[in-house]
Amino acid sequence: MNCRLELGRFTYKNDVQMKIAAHCAQVFAGVKPSNAVTLDREETFSLTQALKDTGIQYRLLYADAKRCVWLLYREQELEQYLMKREHETFMRDCGYDSVQLNDMFTILCKNYWEYKNGRKGFPHELGLILGYPLCDVKGFIRHQGHSYLFSGYWKVYGNPEDTRKRFEVYDLVRYQIIKQVQHKKPLAQIAASYTNYRIHKQY
């Protein structure tokens, strides 16, 4: 089965749970520490209801008159990821005194708001926070988004074979979770079923 081809057949524009599944399935599956999703302002209550009892946390990164950018994350996984020595060093180089999540989010939200309002450049540390490999985040900065090996969920500058396999897993769990949401399975049940990640062949 070609998961990427199958994913192109889903429609989810007017369903908050489907939007969450489409953009954040890898977080629910436990194979990525965080992901971002953009929703209309009036969908905020639906977001909070959908995430009840999932173990997934959410943080508002940015909002304008119409839309909100939310970061969905697994708290323990994200904190452990950022506390890796090389990741913590990179975050400190980006101006973060601490990678404790509350401290980190305060600075990230400020940087992202200033970027969206044209006051400063893109906060590249967001790539690391989203779970992108550090070599790819640094490669993107070094090459200004050009000269990448290939692109998928992000632009890849190193370890191409490992990343292709990772993208295949991302596609698969995204397909699985969208399919389950399509069949009206609550996100809390889906998140619980992936506590110990395994590939569900039936999907």
Order of alpha helices (4+ residues) and beta strands (2+ residues): alpha-alpha-beta-alpha-beta-beta-alpha-alpha-alpha-alpha-alpha-beta-beta-alpha-alpha
